[in-house]
């Protein structure tokens, strides 16, 4: 990828007769952007982004304006999947999967590849970064005596467009295009759904000088305001944006961990704290949990208290499907059983992959195949010998395509 340089840009602009003031401003912002990372691609306007990403400008403008015809309603196909209940009597919760339209997918991939991959996340964040191997990242918890696990409720949907805007603005991009890219990477959650940002105010329409960007969103909100958009789960730009937006959370939780002599990591919405200190006890664990909840609230997140777990010295310590109570991460018994069961029934002459996928609730065999392949890839990373055996079995399955 070519690195942006001001001198050739200025020469080309003068040759094309670009307004001198506009050219000077563009170069100023270009230097600001590449100053954060030389491989960042400067983007100055929405029309510029449309040209760079090969997408229709009019459609992008409609999406930014949250317009019904070209915006949120048609920007994504929405699927809601029931989440497993943690305990009896718990209200039914859903995972919302958003499949971007071709135009949205293209522009989000461009933003991901040319901008987000060049921005640094906190060292405690171990998900979605290129080259990260989970087994290596969580090895810092191996041999721990105490393990505290917590979960963030609706992690992606809790991150509002204001926080996304700050990521782009903080990388040196002009205010307007930062706002427009934040809109392109977020969607408005219906007000009667349980997801959505909770700790951020609605946008004041009076602040927008572009009237098409101030169309009221669906639902009921105070007059003169517009509901915050949030990150959609299923978008290619959401994972890295979520980590970048959660940097403040990671910084405060890392400071808390240092205070208590703990090791802290975050894999998306899964928080983990551990220690090898035998003097650590449940009283201190309770203090840590209470302060983590307070920090999460300060950062706009809500804990899923049903998933908070404290594992004492004699308890089985499982993190992200791996045992971490020995000197190296190992695949859990539950993980192995699940993978081996999938492969057993897929190779069974009276069942096969199609019937088994249907019984397990998969809508498409291809999706089920990708799921199993992902489990095997994870197994190979943690235990290469075991993973190789399962991969050989995977290739023996009579897939219907």
N, C-alpha and C positions, 0 to 999 in steps of 0.2 A: 504494500500500500504506500502510495506516494505521500511524503510528509509536506504539509502546507508551509510555504515560505512567503514572507511578505514582499520580497523584492520582485519575484516573477508575477505575483498577484497584482502588484501596483503597475508593473509594466503592461500587463494584459489589460487592466482597467483603463489606463491612459490611452492605449491603442484603440479600445472600443469606445472611447469618448464618454466614460462613466463620470457622473458628477463628482467634482473634486472633493466636496464635503463628505459625500456618501462613501467615497473611496477611503478617505482618511479615517472615518469612523469604523469602516469594515476592517481595516488593517489594525486599528487599535484593539478591536474585539478579537481579531484573529490571533494577535500576540498574547492577549490575555488568556485565551483558550489553550493555545499550545504551550503556554507557560506552565500550565498544570500538568501536562504530559505532551511531549512532542508528537505522539501518534494520534492525538485527538483530532478529529475532523471538524474544522470550523463550520458552523451553520449560522447564517445571518438572518434569514427570513423563512417563512413557511413555504414560499414559492421556491426558494433555494433548496429547502429540504425535499420538496416534491421532485425537483430536477435530479438531485443527488440519489434519491431512493427509487426513482422511476415510477412515481405514483401520481395520480391526477390531483392537481392543486385544488380544484373545486370540491372534490370529495374530502380531502384533508380539512379544508376550511369548514365544511359541514360537520365533520366529526368534532372538531375543536369547539364549534358552536353548540354542540349537543343537540343538533337539529333532529327531529323525529325521522324525517325521510332518509337522511344520509348518516345520521349520528348513531347514538347508543343503540337504538332498536335494531339497526341492521349492521352494526359494526361487529357483533358477536352472535354466535349461536350458543344458547345457554342450556346447560344440563345441571340438574340438581340431584345429587346422590346422597342418600341417607347415610349418616355416620353411625357407627356402632355405639350403642349406649354404654356408658361406663358403669352405670348402676341403675337399679330398678327405680322407676318413678321419675327419672330424669326426662326433661322435655326433649322431644325429637329434634335433632339438629341435622343440618344439611351441609354438604360440601358443594359449592357452586363452581362448576368448570365452565370457562368461557373460551370458545373456539373463535379466534379472530377471523374476520372476512379476509379474502386475499389481499386487498389493499392495506388493511390494518396490519396484517401479518407482515407484509413487505416492509412497511415503514418502521414497525417495531423491531424487526430483525436488523434493519439498517442502524437504528439507534443503538441496539444492543452491541452490534459488531464494531461500529465506528466510534462509539462514545463510552458506553457503560463498561466494556471490557478493559478500558484504560484507566478507570477510576478505582482507587484503593478502598477495600473494605477493611473493617477492623480485624486484627489477627485472631480474635476469638470466634469470628464467623467462619465456619468450616464447610458451608454448603454452597454449591453452585459455582465455585471458583474453578477455573480451568486448571487442570493438573492436580487438584486436591484428591487424595485418596483417603477415604473415610477411616479405613483401618489405621492408617498412619496418624491421622489427625486426632482420633480419640485414644491413641496409645498413651497420651498424657494422663489419662484416668486409670491406667492399668495398675493393679496392685493397691488400689485405694481401700481404705477401711470403712469410710462413710461415703455414700453417694446420694445426692439430692437431685431429683428430676422434676422439672416443671414444664408447663406447656402454655403457649400463648393462644388465646381463642381467636379464630378467624384472622390469622396473622396477615395475610395479603390484604384482605378487605379493610383491615384496621388502619392501613397506611393511606392517608389522604393526598389529594393532588397538590396541596400546599407543600407537603414534605417532599414530594417528587420535584416540584418546581425548585425548591431550595437546592436539590442535588445538581440540577443543570445550571442554576444561577451560580452556585458555588464553584462550578467548573469553568466559570468565565463567560458563559453564553449570555447574550443580551436578554433583557427582561422579557420582551414579547415572545421571542422564540422559545425561551425557557418555559413560559406559560403554555405556549402552543404544544410543545413536546410533552409537557406534563399532562395536558388534556388528551393527547394521542395515546398515551400509555395508561390512561385510567378510564373507568366507566362509572356511571352513576348507579348505585344499588337502589332498587325500589325501597321506599320508606317503610313498607310493611314487612320487610325482610329483617332478620336478626343480624345480618352482616352489615358492614359499613363502618366508617370512622366514627368514634364516639367522643373524642376529646378535642375536636377541632370545630370552630364555628363555621356557619354557612358563609358562602362568598357574598359580599355586598355588590349587587349589580351596578350600583352607582359608580363603582370604581372603574368600570370598563368603558373605555372610549370607543371601542368597536362594538356597535350595537348588536351585531349578529353573534357575538360571543356571550351575550347576556340573556339568551332565551331561557325562561324558567324551565327547570327540569320537571319531569312527571312527579306527582305527589303533592302533598300539602306542606308548604313551608312559609315562614313569615314573609309578608309583602316586601319586595325590594331585595330579596336574597335568593341565592341559588345553592342547592345542596352540593356538598363536596363530592367529587368523584374519588374513587379509590382503586388500588391495584387489582386487576382481575387475575384470578388463578387460572393458568392455561395460556397466558400471554408469554411470548419469548423474552420480553423485556422485564417482566415482573420479578423473577427471582433475584437478579442482580440489583434491581432498583430497591427491592425490599431490604436487602442487606445493606445497601448504601444509606437508606433512610433510617435504618436501625442502628446506625453507628453510635448515636448518642446513648442509646440503651446499652450497647456493648461497652462503651467507655465507663458508664456508671456502674455496671455490674462487675466489670473487671476491677474497679477500685474497691468495690464491696468485697470481692473475692480476696483481694490482697489483704484487706483489713482482717479477715477471718482465717487467713492462711489456706485458702481454697484454690483449686484449679477450676477455671470457668471456660466453657465452650458453648456455642449456640449453633445448632443445625436447623436452619429455618425457624420453626416455631418451638423447637425442643431445646430447653435450657438444661445444662448439666453443671453441677458443682461437686467437687470431690476433694477428699483429703486423706492422707495417710497417717494423720495425727490420731493416735489412740485415745488421747484425752478429749477429743471432740465428743459431744454428747447431744442428746435430743433437745435439750434446752437451747443450746447454741444453734442447732438446726432450725428450731422454731423461730429464733431471732432472725436468722438469715432469710427464711421464707417470708416473714412479715416485711422485711426491708426490701426484698425483691418485688413483692407485690406493690409496695409504695413506689418504687422506681418505675415499674411497668406502668402504673397509673399516670405518673408524671410524664412519661413518654407517649401516652395515648394508647396503651395496650391494656387488655383485660386478661387476667390469668384464667386458665381452665382449671379451677381448683380440684376438680375430680381426678385430674391426672398428676397432681403433686404427690410425689413418693419420696420417702426417706428410707434408704436401705442401710441398716446398721452393719457392723463388722461381720456378723455371721450370716447375713442375708446374701442371696444370689444377686450379683450385680450385672445387670443387662443394660446396655446402652446402644440404641440404634440397631437392635437385633444382634449385638455382639456381647459375649462375656468379657468383662474387664476386671475380673477379680484375680487374674494371674498376671504373669509378666508380659503377656502379649494378647491382643484381641483374638477371640475365637468365636466361630459361628455358634449361635445358641442352638439348643436342642429343638426348640420350637421352629426356628428358621429351617433347619435341616429337614424336619418332619414335613413342613409345609411344602418345600421344594420337591422332596422325594415323593410325596403323595401326588402332586401335580403330574410328575413324570410317570409314576406308576399307572395312574388312570388314563393318561394320554396314550400309553403303549398297550393298554388292556384291549384285547381283541373285541370285547363286547361293549366297550365304552368309547374310547378314542377321544381326540381333542375337541371335536365339535360338541358332543354331548357333555363332556366334563366342563367345558367353558360355560355352557348354558346352565348347568347345575350350580356353578360357582357365581352366577349372576353377571357374567360378561355379555354385553350386547353383540360383540363381534369376536370371531375367532382370532382375527389379526391382532386385536387389542390384547387378548389373552396370551397369544404367542409372544408378543413384545414384553408382556408382564413377566412371563416365565424366563425369557431371555435376560431380562434385567436382573432377576434374582440370581441367575447363574453368573452373570458378569460380576455381581457383588460377591458371590462365593469365590470366584476365581481370584479376586483382589485380596480377599482375606486368607483363603486356604487354597492355593493353586492346585494342589494334587486332588483335593476333593472336588473343586470346581471343574477340573478337566474331566473327571468321571461323569459328572452330571451333564456336561456339555456334550459328551459322546452319546449319552442317552437322549438328549434333546434332538440330536441329528437323526436318531432312529425313529422318531415320531413321524407318523404318516400325516403330515399337515395337508389340508385340502387345497393348497395353492403352491 
